[in-house]
Amino acid sequence: MKENIPIRKKLRLEYYDYSKQGLYFITICIKNRRKILGKINNN
């Protein structure tokens, strides 16, 4: 059964401490671009 699961690439840096303060960029994908997270005002 597990032979159908693809091997995923590691997305984190091996020697970076992610518990430290810093700026992080995240991406949120919404299926079919549904407007469920809020709305944009004034462009």
MODA-V92106 format. One record per pair of residues at least 24 apart in sequence whose C-alpha atoms are under 6 Angstrom apart, sorted by the first residue. I is the first residue (numbers start at 1). GAP is how many residues later the second one is. D is the distance in Angstrom with one decimal. If there is no record, write none. Layout:
# MODA-V92106
[[I GAP D] [I GAP D]]
This chain:
# MODA-V92106
none
